[in-house]
């Protein structure tokens, strides 16, 4: 599949050329790499958002627990064996 980028500022074009050279890739390969990386990170972010939503639903489904502080204090006052 071909993609044409119109109106790319000269500074960005030059920067991309330098980056591609430093990675020993052509411009096309470098741009493909950048786009794949970006899309992959977006997919990871979406999965993380879904996981966060699932975790929040799970936490809200748990029954409310009482404060354990009194039980811990009581346990600490017990004589050691």
C-alpha positions as CSV (number, residue, x, y, z in Angstrom):
1,X,0.0,0.0,0.0
2,X,1.3,3.4,-0.8
3,X,0.9,6.6,1.2
4,X,1.6,10.1,0.2
5,X,2.4,12.8,2.8
6,X,1.6,16.3,1.6
7,X,2.7,19.5,3.2
8,X,5.4,18.0,5.4
9,X,7.4,20.8,6.9
10,X,11.0,20.9,5.7
11,X,12.3,20.7,9.3
12,X,10.4,17.5,9.9
13,X,11.5,16.0,6.6
14,X,15.2,16.8,7.4
15,X,14.8,15.4,10.9
16,X,13.3,12.2,9.6
17,X,16.1,11.8,7.1
18,X,18.7,12.1,10.0
19,X,16.8,9.7,12.2
20,X,16.5,7.2,9.3
21,X,20.2,7.5,8.6
22,X,21.1,6.9,12.2
23,X,19.0,3.8,12.3
24,X,20.4,2.7,8.9
25,X,17.0,2.7,7.3
26,X,15.6,4.4,4.3
27,X,13.0,7.1,4.8
28,X,10.1,4.8,3.9
29,X,11.3,2.1,6.3
30,X,11.8,4.7,9.1
31,X,8.3,6.1,8.6
32,X,6.8,2.6,8.6
33,X,8.7,1.8,11.8
34,X,7.5,5.0,13.5
35,X,3.9,4.4,12.4
36,X,3.9,0.8,13.6
37,X,5.4,1.8,16.9
38,X,2.8,4.5,17.4
39,X,-0.1,2.2,16.5
40,X,1.3,-0.5,18.8
41,X,1.5,2.0,21.7
42,X,-2.1,3.2,21.0
43,X,-3.3,-0.5,21.1
44,X,-1.4,-1.1,24.4
45,X,-3.0,2.1,25.9
46,X,-6.4,0.9,24.8
47,X,-5.9,-2.5,26.4
48,X,-4.6,-0.8,29.6
49,X,-7.8,1.4,29.7
50,X,-10.0,-1.7,29.3
51,X,-8.0,-3.5,32.0
52,X,-8.4,-0.5,34.3
53,X,-12.2,-0.4,33.7
54,X,-12.4,-4.2,34.4
55,X,-10.4,-3.7,37.7
56,X,-12.7,-0.8,38.8
57,X,-15.8,-2.9,38.1
58,X,-14.2,-5.8,40.1
59,X,-13.3,-3.6,43.0
60,X,-16.8,-2.0,43.1
61,X,-18.3,-5.6,43.1
62,X,-16.5,-6.5,46.3
63,X,-18.4,-6.3,49.5
64,X,-17.4,-3.5,51.9
65,X,-14.9,-4.6,54.5
66,X,-14.8,-3.1,58.0
67,X,-11.8,-1.4,59.5
68,X,-9.3,-4.0,60.7
69,X,-7.4,-1.6,63.0
70,X,-9.2,-2.8,66.2
71,X,-8.5,-6.5,65.4
72,X,-4.8,-5.7,64.8
73,X,-4.5,-3.9,68.1
74,X,-6.2,-6.7,69.9
75,X,-3.8,-9.2,68.3
76,X,-0.8,-7.1,69.3
77,X,-1.9,-7.1,72.9
78,X,-2.0,-10.8,73.2
79,X,0.8,-12.4,75.1
80,X,3.5,-13.9,73.0
81,X,4.0,-17.7,73.3
